[in-house]
Amino acid sequence: MEQPKKNFKIVSDKKTRMILPNAITLVGVCIGLSSIKFALDGKFALAIIAILFAGLMDALDGRIARLIKGTSKMGKELDSLGDVISFGVAPAFIMYFWNLQYLDKLGWFVCLMYVVCVALRLARFNVNSEDEPSWKDNFFEGIPAPAGGIVVLMPLVINFSGLDDLYLKFNYDFIVPMFFIIISILLISTVPTYSFKKIVIPRTMTKFLLFGIVLFFGALLVYTFKILAISTFLYLCLIPVSYFHYKKIKKEKNITNDINENDNIEDIL
């Protein structure tokens, strides 16, 4: 009797699903490292664009992993290690080669401080992400590492956008170190910031959302650094908004919990 043929598999189906998101993470790491090479060659515009693409890869890997059910502990740790390189080490080197190297020891000190804060922020995120999901999932503690890696490049982005010649006059020797210190503090702070993980859009608004996304990316292609500078500024403006929104929701949840606890109290005669 002929035996049924068995399909030969190098890896299991579950491990196959893990390969794609992990591969995307590693591609992002390579792009982040390439930004350092661009900065060494004095191609700072390409270095900024490389960091943006690394951020895109970081946004995709987790979502794709959840979509195809390919999440894993290895992927989680690999993502954090990649973030330290792409949004910690790479932006620090870019800004060091552009401006901070002329500040001697102070420039290197703020670079070290920033990278350490990125590492601490990611370590805290890995620990806290073990908690059960709740309404707090809509907020991060402090700004996330990818956002910090892009925001810390804002002085360089503004310089390339030409806005400093038209409307602003910056002393970059003062602005860049101060920006590094502020972003480092925001990374390790507990200030709640929007995570944009759970955005509910009414079906009637979907077409307007798609139009807005296309419009934004079209403008980003044409006016890359101007749009990037404005977007970064708007993100910074959202931080106080997210703080007060978080406090409002927390207060409402505490009131609701108190009411539920009082409802469960029984009078004993």
N, C-alpha and C positions, 0 to 999 in steps of 0.2 A: 504493500500500500504506500502510495506516494505521500511523503511527509509535507505538510504545508510550509512554504518558505517564510522565513522570518526576515523582517525588514532590518537591515543593518543600520545601526545608529551610533555615531561617534559620541554624542552627548544626548541626555534625556531632553524631552520636550520642555520641561521647566527650565533647564539650564540654557536651552536654546533661546528662550524668551529673555533671559538675563543678558545675553551677549549684546543685543542691539543697544539698550540704554547705556551699558558700560562702555561700548565702543564710542558712542556719542560723547560720553564724559571724557574719554581719552583724547578724542579729536579736539575737544575744547581745551584740554591741557596743552596740547601741541600748539594750538593757535595762541593761547596765552603766553607760552614760552617764546613763540615767534615774535610777539610784540616787543620783547626785550631785545631781540636781534635787530628789529626795525629801529628801536631807539638808539642802539649802539651805532647804527649806520646814519643816524641823524634824520631818519624818516619818521618823524613824530606823528604825522597825519595817519600813516599806515599803522602805527602802533596803537593809536586810538581806535581805529576801525577794527583792528584785531581783537582788542578788548571787548568791543561791542559784539563781535561774532562769538567770542568765548561766552559772553553773557547769554547770547541766543542759544548756544549749545547747552548751557546750564539750565535754561528754562525748559528746554525740550526733553532732556534725558529723564527727569523725574516724571513728567507728564506721560511720556511714552511708556515708561516702566509701569506706571499705574494702569495705563490703558490696556496693555497687553499682559498684565499680571506678571510682570517680570521683576518686581521689586525684590531686593535681597539686602542682607546686612553688609555684604561686600560692596554692593553698589552704593549704599549709604555712606560708608567710610571712604570709598574711592571718590565720591562726589565732594566730600569735605576736603580731602587732601588736594583734589584738583582746584577747589576754590581758593585754598591758601596760595597756590601758585599763580592762578589766573587773576585773582582779585586782591591778592596781598602782595606777593613778591613782584609780579610784573608791573602793576601801577607804581609801586615804590621806586623801582629802577627807572621807569620811564620819566617820572618827575625828577629823580635824582640827576639823570643825564641832561635833562632840559634846564633845570634851575638850581636844584638843591646842592649840586656839587660845588657851586660857587660860594656856598655858605659854610664851607669847611666842615667842622665837627658837628655843628648844629644841624646841617642838612642830613648827615648820616644818622644822627640821633633820632630825628623825627621819622625817618624811614624805618628804623628798627622798631620804634614805638608803634607805628602804624601796622607793620606786619605782625607783631606780637598781639595787638588788639584784634586783628582779623582771626588769628589762630584761637584766641580765647573766645571770641564770639561764636566760632564754628563748634568749638568743644562744648560750649553751653547749649547750643542748638541741638547737638546730638543727644545730650543728656535729657533736655526738656522734651524732645520729640517722642520720648517713650511714654509720655503721659497720654491719657485717654483724650480723644478728640472732643472739642467743645466749641462754644462761640469764640473762645480765645484764638482758635485757629485762623481767624480773620486778621489777626495782628501778630507782628513779630515783637520780640523784646529787643529794642534797639534797631538800627537799620541793618538789613541783611548784607552779607559780604559782597555779593555781586553789585548791589546798589552802591555800597561804599567804594568799591573798586572803580566804578564809573564816575561817581560824584567827586572823588578826590582828584580826578583829572580835569575838573571844571575850569581851573585857571588856564590850563593849556588849551582846552576847547574854546574858551572865550578869546584867547589870543589868536587862534586860527580863524575864528568866526569874523574877526574884524570889528566886533562890537566895542572893544576897548578903545579903538581909534575913533569911532563915531560918537559914542555916548559916555564911555567910562575911561578913567585914567587910573591904572592900577600900578602900585609898587609891588611887583611880583616877589621881590626879595622879602617882603613882609607878609603878603597875602598867602603865598604857597605854604610856608611853615605853619601859619595860623590855621589854614584850611586842613592841613594834616592833623593838627592837634584836635580840632573840633570834630572831624570825622572819626578819629580814633576814639574819642570820648563817646560819641553817638553809637559806635559799634558795640562797645561793652556796657552801655547804659541799659536801663530797663524801660526807657521811653517807648511806649507802644507805637508802632508804625504799621500802616496797612500792608497786608501780605498779598492781597489781590488773588487769593487762592479760590475763594468762593464768591464769585460775582454772578448774581442772578439777573438775567436780562429778559424782560418781557418779549414774547414772540413778535409782537408788533414793532418792537424797537430793533430787531435783529438786522434788518436791512440798513438802518441808519448807522448801527454799530459797524457793520462791514464797510459801509461807505467811509466812515470816519477813520477806520484802520487803513484803508487804501489811500485816503487823502494824507494821513500822517506819514506813511512810508514813502509815498510819492514826494512829499515835501522834504523828507529826510534824505532822499536820493539827490534832490536838486540843491537843497540848502543844508547840507549835512551838518556842519558845525554850528550854524545858527539855530537850527531846530533842536540839536542836541543840547546846546547851552540853555535854551528856553525850557526844554523838557526837564533838565536837571534842576533848574531854578524852581519850576513848578513842583517837583518832587520834594524839594526842601521846604516849600511852603505848605505841603500837605502834612508835614510832621506835627506841627501844633494842632492841626485839624484832627488828625488821628488820635492825638493824646486826649483831647476833650471828648471825642466820640467814644473812646475806650472808657473813660471815666463815667460817661453817661450810661452806657450799656451795663457797666459793672454795678452802678448804683441801682439800676432797674432790676438786675438779676438778684441783688442782695435783698431788695424790697420784696420781690416775688418769693424768694426762699423763706424770708421771715413770715410771710403770710401763710405759706404752706405748712411751716412748722407749727404755727398757732392753730391752724385748722385741725391738726392731728392731736392737739391736747384735749384730754377728756377730763371732765369734772367728776371727781369721786366724792360721793356724799356719805 
